[in-house]
Amino acid sequence: MSKYLLNKFLFTVDRDPDLVERYRTDPAGTVEWWEANMANSLLNCHTGEASTWLRLDDAERSALVGHDYPALFELGAHPFLTLTLFIAMFERDHDEPLGFQKQYALRLQHFNLPYPDIAT
């Protein structure tokens, strides 16, 4: 498991509106494409340098494909990264103000301190 890679997915997808929409409508295809094309690229590096060993594990891949942000949190994904990405994807589906944020809080309320470790 790589919390770094999990957070890198959330970070990079959230910063590209086209990827946000692609992830919303085709999560499995987006995760597969991202892992094959982006997972081993270096953040903020435009020289073509890349790693070759980073891979999502089955639990991470399943949580990403399922848009399962409670599972992502349990796996150590940073809550701010999950919250901002999932707001971008799902806030529009709620009629009340802060509708998605309230759902997010409700679905994570079973976690007690200490929270899962989010250090990478």
C-alpha positions as CSV (number, residue, x, y, z in Angstrom):
1,M,0.0,0.0,0.0
2,S,1.2,3.5,-0.8
3,K,-0.6,6.4,0.8
4,Y,1.6,8.6,-1.4
5,L,0.2,7.1,-4.5
6,L,-3.3,7.2,-3.3
7,N,-3.0,10.9,-2.4
8,K,-1.2,11.6,-5.6
9,F,-4.2,10.2,-7.5
10,L,-6.6,12.4,-5.6
11,F,-4.4,15.5,-5.9
12,T,-3.7,15.2,-9.7
13,V,-7.3,14.3,-10.6
14,D,-8.7,17.1,-8.5
15,R,-6.6,19.7,-10.4
16,D,-7.8,18.8,-13.9
17,P,-11.5,19.5,-14.6
18,D,-11.5,17.0,-17.5
19,L,-10.1,14.3,-15.2
20,V,-12.7,15.1,-12.5
21,E,-15.5,14.6,-15.0
22,R,-13.9,11.5,-16.4
23,Y,-13.5,10.0,-12.9
24,R,-17.1,10.9,-12.1
25,T,-18.5,9.1,-15.1
26,D,-15.9,6.3,-15.6
27,P,-14.1,5.6,-12.4
28,A,-12.7,2.2,-13.4
29,G,-11.4,3.5,-16.7
30,T,-9.9,6.6,-15.1
31,V,-8.1,4.7,-12.4
32,E,-6.8,2.2,-14.9
33,W,-5.6,5.0,-17.3
34,W,-4.1,7.0,-14.4
35,E,-2.2,4.1,-13.0
36,A,-0.8,3.2,-16.4
37,N,0.1,6.8,-17.5
38,M,0.4,9.0,-14.4
39,A,1.3,6.9,-11.3
40,N,5.0,6.7,-12.0
41,S,5.4,10.3,-13.3
42,L,7.0,12.7,-10.8
43,L,4.9,15.5,-9.4
44,N,5.9,18.9,-10.7
45,C,8.5,17.4,-13.0
46,H,8.3,18.2,-16.7
47,T,11.5,16.6,-17.8
48,G,10.1,13.1,-18.6
49,E,11.6,11.5,-15.5
50,A,9.6,8.7,-14.0
51,S,9.6,5.9,-11.5
52,T,8.7,2.4,-12.5
53,W,7.6,0.6,-9.4
54,L,4.5,2.4,-8.0
55,R,1.2,0.5,-8.1
56,L,-2.1,0.8,-6.3
57,D,-3.0,-2.3,-4.3
58,D,-6.4,-4.0,-4.7
59,A,-8.0,-2.3,-1.7
60,E,-6.9,1.2,-3.0
61,R,-8.0,0.5,-6.5
62,S,-11.4,-0.9,-5.3
63,A,-12.0,2.2,-3.1
64,L,-11.1,4.6,-5.9
65,V,-13.2,2.8,-8.5
66,G,-16.1,2.6,-6.0
67,H,-15.8,6.3,-5.1
68,D,-15.7,4.9,-1.5
69,Y,-14.3,7.9,0.4
70,P,-14.8,6.3,3.9
71,A,-12.6,3.4,2.7
72,L,-10.1,5.8,1.2
73,F,-9.9,7.6,4.6
74,E,-9.4,4.3,6.4
75,L,-6.6,3.5,4.0
76,G,-4.9,6.7,4.9
77,A,-5.9,9.1,2.1
78,H,-5.8,12.7,3.3
79,P,-9.3,13.8,4.2
80,F,-8.9,17.3,2.6
81,L,-7.9,15.6,-0.7
82,T,-10.9,13.3,-0.7
83,L,-13.2,16.1,0.3
84,T,-12.2,18.6,-2.3
85,L,-12.3,16.0,-5.1
86,F,-15.6,14.5,-4.1
87,I,-17.1,18.0,-3.7
88,A,-16.1,18.7,-7.3
89,M,-17.8,15.5,-8.4
90,F,-20.9,15.3,-6.3
91,E,-21.9,18.6,-4.8
92,R,-24.0,19.2,-7.8
93,D,-26.2,16.2,-7.0
94,H,-27.4,17.8,-3.7
95,D,-30.2,20.4,-3.5
96,E,-29.4,21.8,-0.1
97,P,-26.4,24.0,0.6
98,L,-23.3,21.9,1.8
99,G,-25.3,18.8,0.9
100,F,-22.3,16.7,-0.1
101,Q,-20.2,18.0,2.8
102,K,-22.9,16.9,5.3
103,Q,-23.1,13.5,3.6
104,Y,-19.3,13.2,3.8
105,A,-19.4,14.0,7.5
106,L,-22.2,11.5,8.1
107,R,-20.4,8.7,6.3
108,L,-17.2,9.3,8.3
109,Q,-18.8,9.8,11.7
110,H,-18.0,6.3,12.8
111,F,-14.3,7.1,13.0
112,N,-13.0,7.9,16.4
113,L,-9.8,9.5,17.5
114,P,-7.1,8.6,16.8
115,Y,-8.0,8.8,13.1
116,P,-6.1,6.6,10.6
117,D,-2.6,7.8,10.0
118,I,-2.5,10.2,7.0
119,A,1.3,10.7,6.9
120,T,3.0,9.7,3.7
